[in-house]
Amino acid sequence: MAAPETRDIDRLPSASPRPKDMQVLCLRLSRTATMYFALERLGYKAYHFKEIGQRDIPGEPPHVKFWHEAFVAKMYGRGKTYGKEEFNKLLRNYSAVTDAPSVCFSNELKAYPDAKVILSNQDVDKWLASMESNDHKWFRALTAIVTTHDDWTDREALRKTFHEHYAHIREIVPRENILEWAPQDGYEPICKFLGKPVPGEPFPHINKGDSVAEIHKNIGYIGTAKLLGQYLRKPVLYSAVVLGAWWYTKRMLK
């Protein structure tokens, strides 16, 4: 019998105990740059899509390779699926998660039962329109394909996915451990929920109109997004595309 193939994540040293406890899970569907900046302001080390080019250990692959491995196992059953042990390694230096790709693993992240969950409420029609208006269709592809395997261009399938995602999070998270929040609520309910002092500055409303496109250009992953959206359904090409996109992002940031 052939020995099981060693995964990239298995080559990383154990992260038990974690250097940082996982404290906050923002499980709204993608486009939560607002929450990323807000949580950073409150003192958390937040994980966002822009982190996928990071290397925690010199000589080891960047995060994007581990996410590829996790997606292929979840979507296609290729290799052992990621659980708490694997996410402890991948997210060892982070105390909060926001945005894709983390939100695509909401079920797996419930392995952190002590983490507080923030569910940002949003209107489904505005969400769909916002996805389409800023050339960020890759967000829709990532969300729809991982959660339903549906055609990501099908608005009705995405609408169904949207409502099912929110209902599912409310079902699996204890009521006392979840905050239902909207951007207009500002810092106050978040800080009360997390036991943090309210900052003496306005809440960072990042995702308004076309400003999000400029924000994403500034952090260097709009090209990555387009490539991921184009090839996400093709697992054979996915690894090369993601790694190439990461290289492209690094060039943009130089």
Secondary structure, DSSP 8 states (H G I E B T S, - for coil): -------TGGGS----S-SS---EEE-SSS--HHHHHHHHHTT--EE-GGGGG--SSTTS--HHHHHHHHHHHHHH--S----HHHHHHHTTT-SEE-STTGGGGHHHHTT-TTSEEEEE---HHHHHHHHHHTT-HHHHHHHHHHHH---TT-HHHHHHHHHHHHHHHHHHS-GGGEEEE-GGG-HHHHHHHHT----SS------STTHHHHHHHHTT-HHHHHHHHHHTT-HHHHHHHHHHHHHHHHHHH-
